[in-house]
Amino acid sequence: MLRFDILTVFPEMFESPLSSGVVGKALKNKIIDVRCLDLRDFTSNIHKSVDDYPFGGGGGMILKPEPIFEAVDYLKQDSALKQSVPIILLSPQGSKLDQSKAENLAKNDRIVLICGRYDGVDERVAKHLVTEEVSIGDYVISGGELAAMVLIDALTRLQRNAVGSAESIKDDSHTSGLLQFPQYTRPSVFREWEVPSVLLSGNHGQIKLFRERESIQRTLERRPDLLDGADIN
Ligand SMILES: C[S@@+](CC[C@H](N)C(=O)[O-])C[C@H]1O[C@@H](n2cnc3c(N)ncnc32)[C@H](O)[C@@H]1O
C-alpha cells in the first residue's frame, strides 16, 4: 500500500476529488491511503494563524515554518516515519513532474506532501525539511493542494491492480516515451466518419504495426522533443 500524508491548510479540498474513479477505487481497495493533517492544528498561537508577512517587505503572506516542522515531527512520533520517506514540497520552483519521476516515486510505500499557499513557504522548509521540491508545470496555481492531487493520481495509476487493465497503462502516452496512438470505439461509422479499417480487421500483427506507426507519427507532429529519449525499436 502507498500511503500519502498531506500537510495542508485546506484538508477539505481532498475529499471529493479523491473519491471517484481510479483513485476512489484504490482508496476503497486499500491500494493507497490518504491522510490529511490540518496545519492549523500545529499552531501555538490563539488565532491558529499559519502565515505571516515576508521579511524585507513585498506583497503576499508566507506560510510559517513552525506548523510544518511540527506536523512532520508529529508524523515521526505518531507513525514512525522512516528516514527514507520522501518529504515533498509542491512548488513551481521544483523539478518538473513527468512519467519517469512518477514511476520512481510510485515505488515508495509512503510519501509526505507539503502544500504551499499564499505567496509561498518559508525557505527553511525547503532547505532543512523537505527531500525534494516537485512542480506540476511551468505555471503558478494558488496552492499545492491541486498539485498534490495530480501527483497522487499519477502515482496511484501505477500501483498494481489500481487500473482495471494493466495493458492500457502500458500503452499510455509518455510511458514508452511516445504519445499514445488514436483510439476508437463503437459505432464503427459515426456521422460518416469511419474507424480505420485495420482496427476492424482482427489482424493483431497489422493492428500493432498501425498503432506503432500512429504513435510515432503523432509524437513527431505534436511533441518532437520526446523522440530523443524514445525507444522506437
Ligand atoms: C501562489 S503559489 C506561490 C508561488 C511563489 N510565489 C513563487 O513564485 O514561487 C502558492 C503555492 O502553490 C503551489 N504551487 C503553485 N504552482 C505550483 C506548481 N506549478 N507546481 C506545484 N505547486 C505549485 C506551491 O505549493 C506554492 O507554495
The ligand as a Gaussian input file, in Angstrom:
#p B3LYP/6-31G(d) Opt

LIG

0 1
 C        0.823000      31.190000      -5.376000
 S        1.949000      29.869000      -5.176000
 C        3.419000      30.702000      -4.657000
 C        4.409000      30.880000      -5.765000
 C        5.672000      31.615000      -5.320000
 N        5.393000      32.995000      -5.056000
 C        6.726000      31.529000      -6.439000
 O        6.760000      32.410000      -7.272000
 O        7.471000      30.536000      -6.480000
 C        1.378000      29.092000      -3.704000
 C        1.678000      27.619000      -3.605000
 O        1.048000      26.934000      -4.677000
 C        1.773000      25.763000      -5.005000
 N        2.085000      25.794000      -6.436000
 C        1.885000      26.804000      -7.296000
 N        2.240000      26.486000      -8.538000
 C        2.686000      25.219000      -8.486000
 C        3.209000      24.323000      -9.456000
 N        3.360000      24.680000     -10.725000
 N        3.561000      23.087000      -9.049000
 C        3.420000      22.709000      -7.763000
 N        2.934000      23.519000      -6.793000
 C        2.571000      24.756000      -7.147000
 C        3.027000      25.765000      -4.134000
 O        2.821000      24.901000      -3.031000
 C        3.124000      27.213000      -3.704000
 O        3.801000      27.363000      -2.482000

